[in-house]
Amino acid sequence: MWFFKSPEIVFGEGAIGYLEQLKGRRAFIVTDATMRAGGQVDRVRQALQATGFEVGVYDAVEPDPSIEAVRAGAAVLARFEPDWIVGLGGGSSLDAAKAMWVLYECPDIDPAGINPIETLGLRRKSRFVAIPTTSGTGSETTWYLVLTDTAGRRKLGLGSREAMADVAIVDPSFAMSMPPRLTADTGMDALTHAVEGFTSQWHNDFADGLCLQAARLVFDYLPRAWRDGGDAEARLKMHNAASIAGLGFGNSLTSAAHGMGHALGAVFHVPHGRAVSLFLPYTIEFCLRGEPGSTRYVPLAHFLHLPCGDELQAGRALAAAVRDLQARLQQPCSISQCGIGREDFERELPLLVENASNDNETVTSTRIPTDAEMRRLFEYAFEGRSIDF
């Protein structure tokens, strides 16, 4: 038995206007200082105030939100007592808003213990709206959230099906101001979601089509959005692709590239999308050397119009296509290209291996690395070597 979860999704130009249809008294916006400075907070606040909401704002979310920061934000929510919480921003803001919502409803819970098994009883106090301003994480359409364990220097993949947004507002106008590097980082994140969502052990018929379409949209439109941020069609398609990929992997799960990316991001503070996508071609090649017929690379490559005569050809073509896209977007293709020196890398390698091996997304890979194999994966990725084991 499995589940398919989705929020109500309002998408396209002008989707922000849907906020004026919400019913309630007090709304609280969870975001970061960049969103306030750029005027996005004012847009959301004005739409809410137009229907009589009293609006509060918490704009202290930082990249890779920590457990401690989420607890602090939840305390502010408790004082304001909203009946709608509005997450506004990239993945960090949306994940933090979800976690703060859980703590607002369940103040005694340990945020590190948010899981899909226990019943939380959300929506007794508030409901949740997610408004993404980047085109990548898909957090607006998933029930997952990632928090940073600062003391342990690791990222925690958490979630509850109850923590799905009630409404996702996917308005491409919020993504128009993204600079090229952020466009590339987040877009490659969406691609990694789509590829891993389709190829993970937990793939299913309901999620497959979403992952395929999202992957094709990224290959078709991400280079355009990166070259010309004012390309309205490319921005629209990429914003949709991110949310579609979120629906896909959110109902199947990602795998080893995310486990390795979480480890690298927590230790060396590499942005999430850049980190997980860096490892994608390496994990594709690694899985290709696993049990024959297990990878699903043939149907994925076929859908993307890549060579796909057999599994080996399809996997190699897919890895090459990802690397080609990284190069076109001037993204790092190795750990060393992220500005990480060998001495620092080797010092932290045991922690990278431990955290990646224990990440709950690594276990859905069609070939699960041993600790020794995980170490070699990191070493090859540092040097930019194709996987041959």
C-alpha positions as semicolon CSV with decimal commas, in nm:
position;residue;x (nm);y (nm);z (nm)
1;M;0,000;0,000;0,000
2;W;0,126;0,347;-0,088
3;F;-0,013;0,702;-0,098
4;F;-0,024;0,990;-0,345
5;K;-0,040;1,333;-0,183
6;S;-0,081;1,670;-0,350
7;P;-0,183;2,019;-0,242
8;E;-0,429;2,225;-0,437
9;I;-0,204;2,385;-0,700
10;V;-0,276;2,728;-0,844
11;F;-0,033;2,802;-1,126
12;G;0,045;3,050;-1,400
13;E;0,063;3,426;-1,430
14;G;-0,149;3,600;-1,169
15;A;-0,177;3,293;-0,945
16;I;-0,085;3,512;-0,648
17;G;-0,433;3,661;-0,672
18;Y;-0,571;3,338;-0,526
19;L;-0,465;3,463;-0,183
20;E;-0,760;3,700;-0,195
21;Q;-0,992;3,399;-0,185
22;L;-0,862;3,270;0,147
23;K;-1,088;3,295;0,450
24;G;-0,945;3,375;0,789
25;R;-0,839;3,642;1,035
26;R;-0,463;3,625;1,088
27;A;-0,194;3,521;0,838
28;F;0,176;3,485;0,909
29;I;0,443;3,498;0,636
30;V;0,761;3,294;0,691
31;T;1,041;3,407;0,462
32;D;1,392;3,555;0,450
33;A;1,537;3,904;0,441
34;T;1,599;3,888;0,066
35;M;1,228;3,840;-0,003
36;R;1,145;4,143;0,208
37;A;1,411;4,359;0,045
38;G;1,301;4,254;-0,304
39;G;0,937;4,348;-0,249
40;Q;0,794;3,995;-0,265
41;V;0,676;4,012;0,096
42;D;0,484;4,330;0,020
43;R;0,309;4,164;-0,274
44;V;0,191;3,878;-0,056
45;R;0,099;4,101;0,236
46;Q;-0,109;4,331;0,018
47;A;-0,300;4,039;-0,133
48;L;-0,380;3,909;0,214
49;Q;-0,471;4,246;0,358
50;A;-0,710;4,305;0,068
51;T;-0,947;4,054;0,225
52;G;-0,903;4,176;0,581
53;F;-0,624;3,956;0,713
54;E;-0,402;4,084;0,990
55;V;-0,057;3,992;0,864
56;G;0,263;3,915;1,052
57;V;0,606;3,849;0,903
58;Y;0,905;3,643;1,013
59;D;1,195;3,713;0,777
60;A;1,488;3,555;0,962
61;V;1,506;3,223;0,776
62;E;1,864;3,144;0,675
63;P;1,996;2,897;0,416
64;D;1,985;2,537;0,541
65;P;1,761;2,617;0,839
66;S;1,870;2,467;1,167
67;I;1,660;2,298;1,432
68;E;1,735;2,586;1,669
69;A;1,620;2,848;1,417
70;V;1,297;2,662;1,356
71;R;1,224;2,651;1,728
72;A;1,280;3,027;1,751
73;G;1,047;3,093;1,460
74;A;0,778;2,866;1,604
75;A;0,783;3,070;1,924
76;V;0,702;3,382;1,720
77;L;0,416;3,196;1,550
78;A;0,276;3,093;1,887
79;R;0,259;3,456;1,998
80;F;0,086;3,570;1,678
81;E;-0,159;3,275;1,663
82;P;-0,226;3,268;1,286
83;D;-0,493;3,061;1,117
84;W;-0,292;3,066;0,791
85;I;0,085;3,026;0,760
86;V;0,238;3,137;0,430
87;G;0,579;3,003;0,335
88;L;0,744;3,238;0,084
89;G;1,084;3,180;-0,076
90;G;1,313;2,901;-0,184
91;G;1,342;2,559;-0,030
92;S;1,495;2,683;0,294
93;S;1,205;2,917;0,366
94;L;0,940;2,662;0,269
95;D;1,100;2,383;0,472
96;A;1,143;2,612;0,772
97;A;0,781;2,723;0,743
98;K;0,662;2,362;0,741
99;A;0,869;2,277;1,047
100;M;0,754;2,591;1,230
101;W;0,394;2,498;1,145
102;V;0,443;2,152;1,297
103;L;0,590;2,302;1,615
104;Y;0,315;2,564;1,634
105;E;0,054;2,288;1,626
106;C;0,255;2,040;1,835
107;P;0,482;2,245;2,065
108;D;0,614;1,943;2,254
109;I;0,748;1,759;1,951
110;D;1,119;1,727;1,879
111;P;1,155;1,868;1,526
112;A;1,427;1,610;1,452
113;G;1,163;1,345;1,511
114;I;0,910;1,459;1,249
115;N;0,825;1,140;1,061
116;P;0,550;0,991;0,843
117;I;0,455;0,722;1,097
118;E;0,325;0,925;1,391
119;T;0,002;1,122;1,374
120;L;0,056;1,494;1,434
121;G;-0,298;1,625;1,417
122;L;-0,217;1,935;1,212
123;R;-0,476;2,195;1,104
124;R;-0,633;2,233;1,444
125;K;-0,484;2,582;1,460
126;S;-0,374;2,673;1,109
127;R;-0,347;2,581;0,745
128;F;-0,053;2,628;0,513
129;V;0,017;2,805;0,183
130;A;0,346;2,759;-0,004
131;I;0,468;3,019;-0,256
132;P;0,799;2,922;-0,422
133;T;1,026;3,197;-0,551
134;T;1,286;2,962;-0,700
135;S;1,229;2,689;-0,958
136;G;1,391;2,386;-0,809
137;T;1,322;2,242;-0,466
138;G;0,959;2,146;-0,522
139;S;0,900;2,190;-0,149
140;E;0,567;2,353;-0,228
141;T;0,431;2,019;-0,352
142;T;0,597;1,774;-0,111
143;W;0,552;1,679;0,251
144;Y;0,927;1,653;0,306
145;L;1,145;1,904;0,483
146;V;1,518;1,920;0,544
147;L;1,666;2,068;0,862
148;T;2,029;2,103;0,964
149;D;2,165;1,942;1,277
150;T;2,429;2,205;1,348
151;A;2,606;2,011;1,621
152;G;2,618;1,692;1,414
153;R;2,705;1,880;1,093
154;R;2,446;1,686;0,898
155;K;2,118;1,738;0,724
156;L;1,806;1,558;0,840
157;G;1,551;1,443;0,585
158;L;1,221;1,468;0,772
159;G;0,854;1,480;0,685
160;S;0,495;1,390;0,750
161;R;0,213;1,351;0,501
162;E;0,019;1,594;0,718
163;A;0,282;1,862;0,648
164;M;0,175;1,897;0,286
165;A;0,069;2,250;0,193
166;D;-0,304;2,305;0,161
167;V;-0,238;2,537;-0,133
168;A;0,069;2,577;-0,354
169;I;0,078;2,901;-0,551
170;V;0,312;2,850;-0,846
171;D;0,335;3,199;-0,996
172;P;0,634;3,238;-1,232
173;S;0,653;3,613;-1,170
174;F;0,820;3,536;-0,836
175;A;1,107;3,361;-1,017
176;M;1,181;3,628;-1,277
177;S;1,450;3,799;-1,071
178;M;1,664;3,490;-1,008
179;P;2,027;3,543;-1,115
180;P;2,188;3,289;-1,351
181;R;2,375;3,090;-1,084
182;L;2,063;3,049;-0,869
183;T;1,865;2,958;-1,180
184;A;2,118;2,685;-1,258
185;D;2,144;2,554;-0,902
186;T;1,770;2,526;-0,852
187;G;1,698;2,399;-1,202
188;M;1,951;2,119;-1,166
189;D;1,790;2,035;-0,832
190;A;1,459;1,987;-1,015
191;L;1,628;1,761;-1,270
192;T;1,782;1,549;-0,995
193;H;1,441;1,515;-0,831
194;A;1,287;1,402;-1,157
195;V;1,559;1,150;-1,248
196;E;1,585;1,000;-0,901
197;G;1,209;1,002;-0,850
198;F;1,171;0,794;-1,167
199;T;1,460;0,555;-1,095
200;S;1,440;0,505;-0,716
201;Q;1,329;0,172;-0,574
202;W;1,005;0,338;-0,462
203;H;0,898;0,448;-0,810
204;N;0,532;0,393;-0,893
205;D;0,282;0,442;-1,174
206;F;0,130;0,755;-1,022
207;A;0,463;0,939;-0,996
208;D;0,639;0,814;-1,310
209;G;0,474;1,041;-1,565
210;L;0,531;1,348;-1,352
211;C;0,903;1,272;-1,321
212;L;0,938;1,212;-1,695
213;Q;0,766;1,537;-1,790
214;A;0,963;1,738;-1,535
215;A;1,293;1,599;-1,664
216;R;1,206;1,687;-2,022
217;L;1,097;2,039;-1,927
218;V;1,428;2,100;-1,748
219;F;1,638;1,983;-2,041
220;D;1,429;2,196;-2,280
221;Y;1,392;2,518;-2,082
222;L;1,664;2,548;-1,817
223;P;1,934;2,662;-2,063
224;R;1,697;2,931;-2,192
225;A;1,608;3,054;-1,842
226;W;1,979;3,062;-1,752
227;R;2,080;3,256;-2,064
228;D;1,794;3,506;-2,046
229;G;1,624;3,557;-1,713
230;G;1,357;3,763;-1,884
231;D;1,244;3,472;-2,104
232;A;0,889;3,450;-1,971
233;E;0,809;3,115;-2,133
234;A;1,125;2,953;-1,999
235;R;1,058;3,088;-1,650
236;L;0,700;2,960;-1,661
237;K;0,803;2,615;-1,779
238;M;1,082;2,586;-1,523
239;H;0,857;2,698;-1,238
240;N;0,606;2,433;-1,343
241;A;0,882;2,175;-1,384
242;A;1,002;2,225;-1,027
243;S;0,656;2,173;-0,882
244;I;0,585;1,877;-1,109
245;A;0,915;1,717;-1,008
246;G;0,817;1,779;-0,646
247;L;0,492;1,590;-0,698
248;G;0,685;1,311;-0,866
249;F;0,969;1,251;-0,623
250;G;0,750;1,351;-0,329
251;N;0,544;1,041;-0,399
252;S;0,835;0,809;-0,481
253;L;1,153;0,951;-0,315
254;T;1,501;1,041;-0,434
255;S;1,813;0,833;-0,377
256;A;2,193;0,830;-0,352
257;A;2,271;1,163;-0,525
258;H;2,059;1,331;-0,260
259;G;2,221;1,136;0,022
260;M;2,566;1,241;-0,097
261;G;2,454;1,597;-0,168
262;H;2,308;1,635;0,179
263;A;2,640;1,525;0,328
264;L;2,847;1,762;0,115
265;G;2,613;2,055;0,175
266;A;2,610;2,015;0,552
267;V;2,988;1,992;0,586
268;F;3,107;2,234;0,316
269;H;2,795;2,452;0,277
270;V;2,758;2,388;-0,095
271;P;2,408;2,504;-0,204
272;H;2,163;2,216;-0,207
273;G;2,078;2,204;-0,576
274;R;2,442;2,235;-0,677
275;A;2,543;1,959;-0,437
276;V;2,283;1,695;-0,524
277;S;2,307;1,750;-0,900
278;L;2,686;1,730;-0,890
279;F;2,657;1,367;-0,780
280;L;2,380;1,266;-1,021
281;P;2,598;1,143;-1,311
282;Y;2,824;0,955;-1,071
283;T;2,535;0,771;-0,904
284;I;2,382;0,695;-1,246
285;E;2,710;0,529;-1,349
286;F;2,736;0,348;-1,015
287;C;2,386;0,204;-1,039
288;L;2,450;0,106;-1,399
289;R;2,707;-0,142;-1,268
290;G;2,458;-0,299;-1,029
291;E;2,198;-0,568;-1,096
292;P;2,123;-0,581;-1,471
293;G;1,781;-0,447;-1,566
294;S;1,723;-0,263;-1,237
295;T;1,786;0,098;-1,335
296;R;1,496;0,207;-1,561
297;Y;1,742;0,416;-1,763
298;V;1,608;0,283;-2,096
299;P;1,255;0,431;-2,067
300;L;1,392;0,753;-1,920
301;A;1,648;0,796;-2,197
302;H;1,384;0,708;-2,458
303;F;1,153;0,980;-2,327
304;L;1,438;1,230;-2,340
305;H;1,528;1,127;-2,698
306;L;1,868;0,992;-2,591
307;P;2,034;0,675;-2,725
308;C;1,865;0,383;-2,549
309;G;1,932;0,060;-2,735
310;D;2,007;-0,118;-2,407
311;E;2,053;-0,035;-2,041
312;L;2,426;0,031;-2,070
313;Q;2,385;0,269;-2,362
314;A;2,091;0,446;-2,199
315;G;2,270;0,495;-1,866
316;R;2,585;0,626;-2,027
317;A;2,381;0,862;-2,248
318;L;2,186;0,990;-1,948
319;A;2,501;1,056;-1,743
320;A;2,659;1,231;-2,042
321;A;2,349;1,446;-2,096
322;V;2,355;1,558;-1,731
323;R;2,725;1,644;-1,754
324;D;2,669;1,831;-2,079
325;L;2,391;2,036;-1,916
326;Q;2,615;2,111;-1,617
327;A;2,888;2,234;-1,850
328;R;2,648;2,452;-2,049
329;L;2,530;2,611;-1,725
330;Q;2,886;2,653;-1,593
331;Q;2,808;2,429;-1,298
332;P;3,083;2,238;-1,114
333;C;3,123;1,879;-1,231
334;S;3,349;1,771;-0,944
335;I;3,387;1,842;-0,575
336;S;3,720;2,013;-0,635
337;Q;3,549;2,256;-0,875
338;C;3,334;2,369;-0,580
339;G;3,645;2,532;-0,434
340;I;3,712;2,253;-0,184
341;G;4,080;2,168;-0,141
342;R;4,209;1,813;-0,119
343;E;4,336;1,849;0,237
344;D;4,000;1,973;0,362
345;F;3,819;1,706;0,161
346;E;4,028;1,421;0,296
347;R;3,995;1,548;0,652
348;E;3,616;1,549;0,627
349;L;3,581;1,236;0,412
350;P;3,496;0,998;0,700
351;L;3,208;1,228;0,806
352;L;3,088;1,261;0,446
353;V;3,079;0,884;0,409
354;E;2,905;0,831;0,742
355;N;2,636;1,091;0,678
356;A;2,571;0,988;0,317
357;S;2,554;0,618;0,406
358;N;2,307;0,688;0,685
359;D;2,091;0,931;0,487
360;N;1,738;0,795;0,453
361;E;1,734;0,871;0,079
362;T;2,042;0,667;-0,005
363;V;1,858;0,346;0,082
364;T;1,616;0,379;-0,212
365;S;1,897;0,357;-0,469
366;T;1,882;0,055;-0,698
367;R;2,239;-0,015;-0,590
368;I;2,309;0,079;-0,230
369;P;2,678;0,157;-0,172
370;T;2,875;-0,009;0,103
371;D;3,081;0,229;0,316
372;A;3,388;0,143;0,111
373;E;3,201;0,208;-0,214
374;M;3,064;0,533;-0,077
375;R;3,416;0,646;0,002
376;R;3,525;0,568;-0,353
377;L;3,222;0,752;-0,493
378;F;3,326;1,065;-0,305
379;E;3,688;1,025;-0,413
380;Y;3,593;0,983;-0,779
381;A;3,355;1,279;-0,756
382;F;3,629;1,492;-0,605
383;E;3,853;1,424;-0,902
384;G;3,579;1,425;-1,164
385;R;3,641;1,062;-1,270
386;S;3,370;0,850;-1,427
387;I;3,268;0,554;-1,212
388;D;3,429;0,224;-1,315
389;F;3,338;0,001;-1,019
